[in-house]
Amino acid sequence: MIAVKGGPIVGVHGIGTRIGEQIGEAQLIVNWEAYPEDVASLLHAHPTQNEAMGEAAMALFGHPCTDNDHSSTTHID
């Protein structure tokens, strides 16, 4: 996920054999111009592929689920 610093999520990129399961949510997030905190507060069931969307939004919002490397999230100015 890519978000404007202090602003909305402006992009989502992903690769993998099951990324098609996340495309619907990704396009909704970007077209909605959702802020990370908007998405972070939504339910993302475990274990599911879309859980990754929720975790990325939580990391952008500054509240990651884990202390792992968050190289999949980026803020732009």
N, C-alpha and C positions, 0 to 999 in steps of 0.2 A: 504494500500500500504506500501511496505517496500522498502527502497532505501539505498544503500551504501552512507555514508556521502560524499557528493561531487561527487557522482557517479550515476550509473543508478538505475532504479527501478528493483529490483530482485524478487519481489513477490507481489501477490495480494491475499487477502483472503476475503471471504464474505459468509454470510448466509442469507437466506430469500427465500420467495416463488417466487421471480422474479429475483434471482441472475443469472439465465440462460441467461438473456438478457445482462449481462455484461461480460460473459465468453469470448466471441470473442474479445472484446476490451482488456480485461485483458491479454489474451495470446499474443496478438499482442504487447502490451506494453513491456511485459517481454522478449519475443523473439527478439524484435527489440533492446533491451537493451537501451530503451529510458530513458533519464534523465527527472526529474520532470518538468523542464522548457520546454522540448519538448512537453510534454502532456498538460501542463498548457496553452500553447498558442493555442491549438486546440479548435474548437468550440464544446461545449457540450450543446445542446439545453435544454431549460427549458419549461415545466417540463418533464423530462425523467429520466429513471433509470440510464442511462449512465452519467447524470449530476454529479452523485456522484463520478465517476472516475475523472472527470475534477476538482471537488472541492478538492479531496484528493491530486491530483498532485499539485494544486495551494498551498495547505497547506504545502506539502513537499518542494516546491520551496520558501516558506516564504511569499507568497501572498495569504492568505486565503480569501475566499469570505465573511466570517463572523468572528466574534470574539468568535465563539463557541469552546468548547473543541475539540482538534484535536487528541484524543486518537486513531483514526483509521489510523494514519500515524506514521511511525517509521523510524528513521535513524539508520543504523548499521555501526560500524567501521570495 
